[in-house]
Amino acid sequence: MLVAAVTGVYFYTARSRPALPSRQFVQWRPLGSWSGRGNAQTGSFPSVTGSMRVLWRTDHELLADAGTFRLTIHSAISGRPLLLAVDRQGAGHDISYVHESPRIFYGVVESKDLDWSFTVEEAVPFEVPPPEIPPRVSSDRR
């Protein structure tokens, strides 16, 4: 009789407890890094998700706010410009988030009087299932 009661409480507790939701995360996968001074074109890089961030930095300008840095992301298939990722005057650093349909891209840098560097990373979403928590069984000892 006691075994049946404990089993009943166990199954009732397991069914009545709401399921924990899965947790969503994003991991950033590097697609490429480039640096230089003046104008440049990067090699191509594929993006499976199309969600990217650009971590960029400009420095060593000769005159305050005289340098420029413009990074445009292009389609590697058609060559057409798709996104303006960075448009900066003067030294600085930041992160730009851009999104486009998945495809193969390349970058075009238009720069004057600045050293520049940037890294393109792709967002890779993943889901972590909730941990399995065994149901609590209360033990009343009287």
C-alpha positions in Angstrom: 0.0 0.0 0.0 2.8 2.4 0.9 4.6 1.6 -2.4 1.5 2.4 -4.4 1.1 5.7 -2.6 4.7 6.7 -3.2 4.5 5.6 -6.8 1.3 7.7 -7.3 2.9 10.8 -5.7 6.0 10.3 -8.0 4.0 10.1 -11.2 1.7 13.0 -10.1 4.7 15.2 -9.4 6.4 14.3 -12.6 3.3 15.1 -14.7 2.3 18.3 -12.8 5.7 20.0 -13.0 6.0 22.3 -16.0 8.7 21.5 -18.5 11.7 23.8 -18.4 12.2 25.7 -21.7 15.3 25.1 -23.8 17.9 27.9 -23.7 18.9 29.7 -26.9 22.5 30.7 -27.4 24.6 32.2 -30.2 28.2 31.4 -30.8 30.4 33.6 -33.0 32.5 31.8 -35.7 35.3 33.7 -37.3 35.1 34.1 -41.1 38.2 36.2 -41.6 40.4 39.0 -40.4 42.1 41.8 -42.4 44.2 44.8 -41.8 45.9 47.5 -43.8 46.1 51.1 -44.8 44.4 52.6 -47.8 41.9 50.9 -50.1 41.7 47.1 -50.2 39.5 44.2 -51.2 39.3 41.0 -49.1 39.1 37.5 -50.2 35.7 35.8 -50.2 34.1 34.3 -47.2 30.9 32.2 -47.0 28.2 32.8 -44.4 25.7 30.0 -43.8 23.4 32.1 -41.6 23.9 35.6 -43.1 24.0 37.0 -39.6 27.4 38.6 -39.0 29.2 41.1 -36.9 32.2 43.1 -37.8 34.7 44.0 -35.0 36.7 46.9 -36.4 39.4 49.4 -35.3 41.0 52.4 -36.9 44.0 54.3 -35.6 47.3 56.1 -36.4 45.6 59.0 -38.3 47.9 61.8 -39.2 45.5 64.7 -38.5 42.6 64.6 -36.1 39.3 63.4 -37.8 41.0 63.6 -41.2 41.1 59.8 -41.8 38.2 57.8 -43.3 37.3 54.2 -43.2 34.4 52.7 -45.1 33.7 48.9 -45.3 31.1 47.6 -47.8 30.1 44.0 -47.9 29.6 42.7 -51.5 28.1 39.5 -53.1 31.0 37.3 -54.3 28.7 36.0 -57.0 27.4 39.2 -58.6 29.9 41.7 -57.2 27.2 44.1 -56.2 27.4 45.9 -52.9 24.9 44.6 -50.3 25.7 46.2 -47.0 27.5 49.2 -45.6 29.1 47.7 -42.5 31.2 50.7 -41.3 31.4 54.3 -42.3 33.8 56.1 -39.9 35.7 59.4 -39.9 38.7 59.4 -37.5 40.2 56.9 -35.2 37.9 54.6 -33.3 36.6 51.1 -32.8 33.2 49.4 -32.5 31.2 46.3 -33.5 28.7 46.5 -36.4 26.0 43.9 -36.8 24.7 43.1 -40.3 22.3 40.6 -41.8 21.9 39.4 -45.4 20.7 36.2 -47.0 23.3 33.4 -46.7 25.8 33.5 -49.5 29.5 34.0 -50.3 30.7 37.6 -49.5 33.8 39.8 -49.8 34.6 43.2 -48.3 35.7 46.4 -50.0 37.6 48.9 -47.9 37.8 52.6 -48.9 40.2 54.3 -46.5 42.4 57.3 -46.3 45.0 58.3 -43.7 44.2 55.5 -41.2 45.4 52.1 -40.3 42.5 49.8 -40.1 41.7 46.2 -39.1 38.5 44.2 -38.8 37.3 40.7 -38.2 34.0 39.3 -39.6 32.3 36.7 -37.5 29.1 34.7 -38.2 26.3 34.0 -35.7 25.7 30.3 -35.2 22.6 29.8 -33.1 22.2 26.7 -31.0 19.8 25.4 -28.4 20.7 23.8 -25.1 18.0 21.4 -23.8 16.9 21.9 -20.2 18.5 19.6 -17.7 16.4 16.6 -16.6 15.4 17.1 -13.1 14.1 14.1 -11.3 10.8 14.7 -9.6 10.8 15.4 -5.9 9.2 12.8 -3.7 8.3 13.9 -0.2 8.8 11.4 2.5 6.5 11.7 5.5 7.7 9.6 8.3 5.4 9.6 11.2 
